Structure formats: C-alpha cells, structure tokens
Amino acid sequence: MNWEQKIEQLAARARDENPPHVDVAGSVLGILTAGQAEPLTLPERLWMWLAAASSAVAVPAAIAAIVFYNRSAGPLNEIAEAISWAAQ
C-alpha cells in the first residue's frame, strides 16, 4: 500500500467520524456574569488619560494638516506644471 492510499484511507476515516458535541456557552456566560468589574489601577488610569489627551490633540493637528495641505497644494501644482512645460 503506497502513501497516497494510506492518506485516502485516513481521509475516509476522518470523514466518517463525528465531532463531539460541546456546549460551553452557558458555563462561559455564567463565569462572565458572576465576575465583578475590577476598578482601574493608577497606571491604567494614567494610560487612559494619556490616550484621551493624545486623541484630543490629534484631531486638531489632522485638521490643521489638511488645511495646510489644501493651501499649499495650489502653488506646488503650478510649479509642477511649469517644470513639466519646460521639460517638453
């Protein structure tokens, strides 16, 4: 018997097997609902405030970058057109 036949037999046996019925959803939900929410520690609070502050700074910085790009894109396009015209 060659290795291809062995693999085919193994695949046939695997197709015939039925997986065991496992239902853990009820026990997992029970464990999750029974637990109390742990209060945040001081380092976790500091990281949370740092994340909030950096998000508050990032939004105006992104808006300023978009405005600056829109204002500077016109002259840059004119320079690119002049260079491409001269290159022809």
N, C-alpha and C positions, 0 to 999 in steps of 0.2 A: 504494500500500500504506500503510495507516494504522499508527499506532504500536501498536495492540493486536495486529495481525497480526505485526508485527515482534517483539513480545515473545513471542507464541505460538511463532513460528519459533525464536527464541533458546532458549526453554524446551525445545522439542523437540530441538534440537541438544544442549543440556546433558544431557537425559535419555539421549541416545544415547552420550555419552562415558563412558568407563570411567576411574576414577581410577587413577593409577599405583600399583603395588604397592611399598610402602616398609616395610621391616622394620629398624628401628633398635634394637630391644630388646637384641639381642646386643651391639652395639657400646657402647650406653649402659651396660649392666651390666658390660661389661669395663672401661670407664673408671672406673666407681664402685668396683669391687672392686680395681682396681690402685692406687688412691689410698691414701695413708696418712692416718690421722686426725691432724689438726693439734692440738697442745696449746693449751689456752685461754690467752689473754693475760691480763695482770694486770687490765685494766679489765673483761674478760669475767668473770673470777672474782669481782671485786667486785660486779658486777651480779647474778651468780648467788647470792652470799651475801645480798645485799640482798633479792632475791626470796624466798629461803628464810626470812629473818628476818621479812619483812612477812607472809608466809603463816602463820608461826608466831604472829604477833601477831593476825592477822585472825580466826583460828578462835576463840580465847577471847573476843575482842571480839564476835563474832557470837553466841556462846553467851550472853554477858552481856546483850547487847541483847535476845535472845529472852526471857531470864528477866525482865528489867526490864519488857518489854512485857507479859508474862503477868501480872506482879504489878500493873501499873498499869492494865490493861485493865478490871478489875472496877469500881473506883471511877469510871472515866471512863464506863463504860456506865450506872452508876447515875445519874450527873449528866445524861447524855443522856436517860435515861428520865424524870427529874424535870422537865427542861426541856420535853420533849415533852408530859408530862402537864399542865404549867402552860399550855402554849400551846393546849391544846384548850379 
